[in-house]
């Protein structure tokens, strides 16, 4: 039995169906009242080492590894590989792996590569064997846009909660919205509160259910000693990503193709302010990366520029400099670097956006805030704190403490589980 409601979303309609779980459970499922998260195609996202990136010598980012690095009493995890994605780009490998058998093969190799016990996790290839009263499916928006008709039907028949993570949702917001309109019980997951962002509101309904899943810090960035001698420079870190998707260009205009406009401003002008910035940003399109010497390094391929970028000792720079900036995406998402820098005791410089308020962060207390897209105000704020090191030290201590108590893997897992339990009880 279902109750439903319809919400207009651009040219699509979102149909939400709230399901009353069936009393009949398939024979091979053990009846349980506990909650389990089923990760769809985790071998193609930054949970652990990705096969293709490993063999190509590229950096693995481990953004979501903490979901797998938990005790079973925290989060019960299962895996699903439905053959809709592979980490490899070569045509002959995609032909082999883009099917249900290939997906199971790649996810098994992924488990072995990462020294994860294949017998610890139940692995599925279809939602038919999932229990909607027990299982919560976790996927990514960029993943569900690649489904074949049969794979989409498989997700459509699942009546449990489907979590759709919106990282990089700018690539295909219309496609994500369309697929989500055809699924039951969709809940969006995001690293920040997107509900006030104008780009998000253009494509997704105001009534969207959204759960925050912020970035967590990597332990190697944590400051080991209370007092560290630092220079008063501001590290500029991050990647300039140019977007040529039609929806993005139509919304922001063809003259604003960079996903992080302030990064471009800093990248182009940092060399004029050697007393303020140490530019280590990378520009993928122009194959350039900044350096601690202030010169721009170039490479011949995107792979080479990526390797040059990740060779930079970011942890050492965070520990030896007073401030850092990694400007946000114009679609409402923060940089993944900001929690690592904060926990190192390096003061974060961020735009005065409501997304930080949602975390509980206060400008001038936990981080330095400046007027959004105002380069002159940014320079003014950095210079002020260079001239007032005592105030900067107070923000450093408060920011580090905030990161430790809000962005640790254990804290984020605990809050995430709590939010999911609330959803689980409502369905």
Beta strands, then each sheet from edge to edge (+ up, - down):
strand 1: 2-9
strand 2: 12-19
strand 3: 36-40
strand 4: 76-80
strand 5: 123-124
strand 6: 135-140
strand 7: 162-165
strand 8: 186-190
strand 9: 210-212
strand 10: 231-236
strand 11: 239-240
strand 12: 277-279
strand 13: 282-283
strand 14: 288-289
strand 15: 297-298
strand 16: 321-325
strand 17: 347-351
strand 18: 368-370
sheet 1: 1+ 2-
sheet 2: 5+ 4+ 3+ 6+ 7+ 8+ 9+
sheet 3: 12+ 10+ 16+ 17+ 18+
sheet 4: 11+ 13+ 14- 15+
end
